[in-house]
């Protein structure tokens, strides 16, 4: 999937390569091991819901959805093309499998909170998962929802923080520090776990384990922006820089060797 | 003076009536239970009254999420904060995502007159009117309020219901049914047309009566549906009466009058004057403020006479 998303970005000449590579293991784990979703019936009432709050990492989502059968893999070539349904940021009215349109930061958790409340009210057993970027936590709307979700005891809600320590312009610690992030979530009333965000087995085990805490759950997933490609890894300038063809070839070689 | 009604009463009565039949209906509030008059709703269905706290961005996002979960959310908050503070959530989570949510802007306009411009909501139509696919309803009396709630409940897309708390007389027949994109001729006339919405409609009617005594026959259009807009009826008014005066409890920039002007300019240019708030309003009770900016019945009569009497600019 890393190779596919890099190729998609290079072809389209746009995308958020660093964040896509940091979140892709989380998305893959969700779609292939955790979420109860059916690409042949994407609006099924009983489905688990997933919201990608960091909507700029749409290529990672589209790639995952394609591998999960929600759209043809060849369609990824149309990412960001004129009139494509694969917008720069995901749109629920265009692409089945996308629950709500995202892009502006700080929107995903409030919407996911509403979905979780709706599930509780309906007595439904589906779950809601939402991924936010760590820089995105600077948006106050997240903290509103964190309080609200904890107060409502939404144990059907799981938030995953893609904790790559970088935002568009700098390290998050240099802009507005999140620390101590786990303690903050715990203080806000969340069941909090820290996990390696590139370790599929660890992610799967936490994401699949029943939540009996009576509280919403948060996974702070330690990730590396640009994970998997040495010259992109953990570098601020690769937030949305597009690799050259040569860099793509080198990246694909490196991914090949690694896998 | 006829009896005056607080349209919030019609709003909650209708909402409770619908909620009794449809368990999917939920009310979502930002600690605004009292100002939304939802105390009774909470007593009857405590679990269906979701209070997210003083958190408008979450309020609107939660509304979108509840719709995703198959519920029928009525998101209620003071209109100034609902539309102002959560505008991007309204745009992205509700309208662009086409979540079936009813946004209820309570105490809109200058209902909170004494609290000053931070609490006035005379920008909400301008802010929401630019969002394609959001229906906007400004009811004029309790009958229209009840009809609008019923309509919004059954609508297939998102609706913004702009509700006042300023007392208004009953104007419409009980059989009235709200239709989107439909303006109503409340009084016919050939000399000019007064187009009004919400709390200004009864003033427009009173002004038309006075104008009639003075020899000017004013048509009065009630325009509850700001989006979609009844372009046909507006164009007909422009062509048949040659002059339009719009009256709204809103800024003159971007509101109902602007919507009418857009239609008039495109299809049947005529003399027009937009009445409303030209500036942040001072402090004072709502009816005082409406009078203060020239929208007393006498003020409307005066503006109408001048509009009709003004010579056209030489070509």
HADDOCK unambig.tbl for C-alpha pairs under 7 A between the chains (distance, minus, plus):
assign (segid A and resid 92 and name CA) (segid B and resid 97 and name CA) 6.13 0.50 0.50
assign (segid A and resid 93 and name CA) (segid B and resid 97 and name CA) 6.31 0.50 0.50
assign (segid A and resid 100 and name CA) (segid B and resid 93 and name CA) 6.59 0.50 0.50
assign (segid A and resid 100 and name CA) (segid B and resid 97 and name CA) 5.82 0.50 0.50
assign (segid A and resid 101 and name CA) (segid B and resid 92 and name CA) 6.46 0.50 0.50
assign (segid A and resid 101 and name CA) (segid B and resid 93 and name CA) 6.47 0.50 0.50
assign (segid A and resid 101 and name CA) (segid B and resid 97 and name CA) 5.48 0.50 0.50
assign (segid A and resid 107 and name CA) (segid B and resid 61 and name CA) 6.71 0.50 0.50
assign (segid A and resid 110 and name CA) (segid B and resid 58 and name CA) 4.79 0.50 0.50
assign (segid A and resid 110 and name CA) (segid B and resid 61 and name CA) 4.67 0.50 0.50
assign (segid A and resid 110 and name CA) (segid B and resid 62 and name CA) 5.31 0.50 0.50
assign (segid A and resid 111 and name CA) (segid B and resid 61 and name CA) 4.34 0.50 0.50
assign (segid A and resid 111 and name CA) (segid B and resid 62 and name CA) 4.87 0.50 0.50
assign (segid A and resid 111 and name CA) (segid B and resid 64 and name CA) 5.86 0.50 0.50
assign (segid A and resid 111 and name CA) (segid B and resid 65 and name CA) 4.41 0.50 0.50
assign (segid A and resid 112 and name CA) (segid B and resid 65 and name CA) 5.86 0.50 0.50
assign (segid A and resid 113 and name CA) (segid B and resid 62 and name CA) 5.90 0.50 0.50
assign (segid A and resid 113 and name CA) (segid B and resid 65 and name CA) 6.77 0.50 0.50
assign (segid A and resid 114 and name CA) (segid B and resid 61 and name CA) 6.76 0.50 0.50
assign (segid A and resid 114 and name CA) (segid B and resid 62 and name CA) 3.68 0.50 0.50
assign (segid A and resid 114 and name CA) (segid B and resid 63 and name CA) 6.13 0.50 0.50
assign (segid A and resid 114 and name CA) (segid B and resid 64 and name CA) 6.76 0.50 0.50
assign (segid A and resid 114 and name CA) (segid B and resid 65 and name CA) 3.96 0.50 0.50
assign (segid A and resid 114 and name CA) (segid B and resid 66 and name CA) 4.77 0.50 0.50
assign (segid A and resid 115 and name CA) (segid B and resid 65 and name CA) 4.12 0.50 0.50
assign (segid A and resid 115 and name CA) (segid B and resid 66 and name CA) 5.01 0.50 0.50
assign (segid A and resid 115 and name CA) (segid B and resid 68 and name CA) 6.22 0.50 0.50
assign (segid A and resid 115 and name CA) (segid B and resid 69 and name CA) 5.23 0.50 0.50
assign (segid A and resid 117 and name CA) (segid B and resid 66 and name CA) 6.88 0.50 0.50
assign (segid A and resid 118 and name CA) (segid B and resid 66 and name CA) 4.94 0.50 0.50
assign (segid A and resid 118 and name CA) (segid B and resid 69 and name CA) 5.16 0.50 0.50
assign (segid A and resid 118 and name CA) (segid B and resid 71 and name CA) 6.63 0.50 0.50
assign (segid A and resid 119 and name CA) (segid B and resid 69 and name CA) 6.24 0.50 0.50
assign (segid A and resid 141 and name CA) (segid B and resid 57 and name CA) 5.93 0.50 0.50
assign (segid A and resid 141 and name CA) (segid B and resid 58 and name CA) 6.15 0.50 0.50
assign (segid A and resid 144 and name CA) (segid B and resid 55 and name CA) 5.94 0.50 0.50
assign (segid A and resid 144 and name CA) (segid B and resid 58 and name CA) 6.29 0.50 0.50
assign (segid A and resid 145 and name CA) (segid B and resid 58 and name CA) 5.79 0.50 0.50
assign (segid A and resid 148 and name CA) (segid B and resid 52 and name CA) 5.61 0.50 0.50
